[in-house]
Amino acid sequence: MTALPTRKMEAYRYADIEALASVWTSLATPERIEIAAQQKLQQIWLPNADPVQVRRVEIALEAGATANIFALNTASTYGRIEIDVTLADGAHFGLDAANIGGGSATLEIVTIVRHLGVAGTSHQTVRSVLGGKAVGSYLGKVAVARDAQQTDSIQSVKAMLLDRGATANCKPELEIFADDVKCAHGASVGELDKEQLFYAAARGLDPATARALLLEGFIGGLWSDIDGDDLGIADAARRAVQAIA
């Protein structure tokens, strides 16, 4: 069995190692998903009631294949979503995900997207809403190989802190060896706009309702590209926000 990671490893520097140890026996080998050429995959990852929830996945995309993952991370103690993706020629990977938590929760989304083929595309949009003493992290690396010309990749990471004790860690990273690429990333951490809260209060909304509405708007766009039934991810995200607003 693979040894339990430590915080000396970059991908686990913010992890709750004690919580991870409780589930590591069944997670040492990641789940593997292979998508054949020109095929499409869409998955919606919903949380459950377990206090510790960890998902480790490797995805291999052949030429022209597409994978879109929509994920919600709301574990009360420790939640980790870890994705390792490889893209062949013309493949596309999309991740739209949210960390939402309060109390002393530790929530992580850790990705590495490896562009190996020509004209691959990827987008990663991650939003975190954190209250209490919760810690939310995104560590995402995009690696573009020397032969992966015409790669187009973007990472957008934003976090909203509701309390002074909450912490957000945002680390988008690019490693590019090709010269004909479009790669961009951005990260920001902020608080709710006081003017918007004042405006909502002036319209008769109580503070908790006003905060919840603004936060729902902050994360709501993540689910707009789901093809078909969203399986309740929007409602689950709304309930998670209302619980900490």
N, C-alpha and C positions, 0 to 999 in steps of 0.2 A: 504494500500500500504506500502511496506517496506520502511523504512526511507532512505534517501540519505546517502551513506557512507561518512565518513570523513577520513582525513589523519591520524588520530589516529589509524585506522585499518591497520594492516600490509599489507594486500592485496591492499590497496589504498594509501600507503604512498607516492608514486610518481605521483599519478593521478592528472589530471586537473579537480578538483571538479566542477568548474564553468561550464566547457564544459559538464561534465557528467550530471549535473543538467538539461541541456537543452533537454536531451533524456531519463532521468531516468524513467519517467512515463510509458513508453512502455517497459522498460527493467528490472523493479524490479523483475519480475518472469523470471528466465532463461528458454531458450528453452530446452526441454528434448528429448533426443534420447535414445531409448532402442534397443539393438541388441540381437536378440535371439541366443540361443546356436548354435555354428558352423556356424553362418552367418557372412558375411563380408560387411563392409561399407568403401567406399572411398569417401571423399568429398574434393573439391577444393574451398577454400574461397578467392574470388577475391574482391578487394576494389572497391568502387564506387567514384563518384565525390563529395560526401558530405564532408564538412570540419570536421565534427564530426561523427565518425563511431565506434560503440560499439557492440560487439557480446558476449553474455553470454550463455554458453551451458553446460548442464549436460549430460554426457554419461554413460549409464549403460551397461556393457558387461557381458553377461551370459557365461557359460562354453564354452571354445573353440572359442568364438567369436573374431572378429578382426575389429578394426577401425583404419584407416589411414587418418589423416587430413593434408592437405597442405594449408598453409595460408600465405597471403601477407598483410602486415599492412602498409599503406602509407598515411593515412589521413593527410591533410594539417594542421589541428589544433589539433585534439585529436583522436587517434585511440587506442582502447583497445580490445584485444581478451582474454577472460576469459573462461577457461575450467576446469570442475570438473569431473573426471573420476573414476568409480569404476570397478574393474576387478574381475571376478570369476575365478574358476579353469581353467588354461590353456589359458586364454584370452590374447589378445595382443592389445596394444595401441601404435600408432606411431604419432608423431607430427613433421613436418618439416615446419618451418616458418621463415619469415623475417620481421624485422622492417626496413623501408627505408624512411628517411625523412630529410628535411632541414628546413631552416627558424627557426621558434619558435615552431615547432611541438612537441607534446608529444605522444610517441608511447609506448604501453605496451603489453606484453604477460604475462599473469598470469595463472598458472596452479596448480592443485593439482591432483595427480594420486594416487588412493587408491588401493593398492593390498590387496585383501581380501581372495583370493583363492590360492591354491597350483599351482606352476609352471607357474605363469603369467609372461609376458614379456612386457616391455615398452621401447621406446626410444623417446627422445626429442632432436631435433637439431634446434637450433635457431641462426640466424645470424642477426646482426644489422649493418646498414651503416648509419652514422649520420653526417650531415654537419650543417653549420650555428650555431644556438643556440639550435638545436634539442636535445631532451632528449629521449633516448630509454631504456626501462627496460624489464628485464625478471625476474620474481619471480616464481620459480617452486619448489613445494614440492612433494616428493615421500614418501608416508606413507605405510609401510609394516606391516600388522597385524601379530599377534603372530602365527596364523595358516597358514600364507602365505609362507610356506617353498618353497625353490627352485625358488624364485622370481629372475628374471634377469632384471635389469633396468639400463639405462644410460641416462645422461643429458650432452649435449655438447653445450656450449654457447660461442659465440665469437662476439666481436663488433669491428668495424672499425670506427675510428673518423677522419673526414676529416678536421675539423677546431678546433681551440683551445676552442671555445665556446660551442662545442658539449659535451654531457655527456652521458655516458652509465652506467646503474646500472644492475649488474648481481648477482643474488642470488639463485643459485641452493641449495636445502636443502633435506636432507635425515632424515627420522624418521623411525627407524627399530626396530621391536620387535621380529622378527624371527632370528634364528641363522644360517640357511642354505640358504644364499642368495648371489647373485652377484649384487652389486649396486655400481655405480661409477658416479661421476660428475666432470666436469671441466669447468672453465670459464676464458676467457682472453679478454683483451682490448688492441688494438694497433692502429698503423697508417700504411699507405701504405709504402712498402719497397722502400727506396730511390734508391737503386741499381737497382731494377726492373724498376722504373720510368726512370732512366738514360739509361738503356738498351733500353727501348721502344723509348725514344727520339732519341737515336743513330740510330734507324731504321727508323727515319723520322716521327714518330707519334707526333702530337701536345700534350701538357700536358693534356688537357681535355679528348682527345680520349684515351691516355695511362691510365689515372686514371680510366676511365669507363671500359676499358677492364680488368684491374686487379680486379676491384670490381665485375664485372660480374663473373669472375672466383671464387671469394670469396663466392658468393651465389649460383652459378649455380648448384652445386651438390644437392641442396635441392630438386629439382624437378625430379631427375633421376629415382626415383622409382614409379612415377605415372603410373598407369596401364591404357593405352589408351590415348586419347587426353588430353593434359594438360589444355585445355580451355583458353589458352592464358596467363597463369600465368607467364611463362618464359618471354614472351614479355613485360608484364606489369612490371615485376621486372626490366628488362633491361631499359625500359623507365624511371622508377623511379630513377635508378642509374645515367643515363645520365643527368637527370635534376639537380642533385646536384654535379656531378663529377667536 
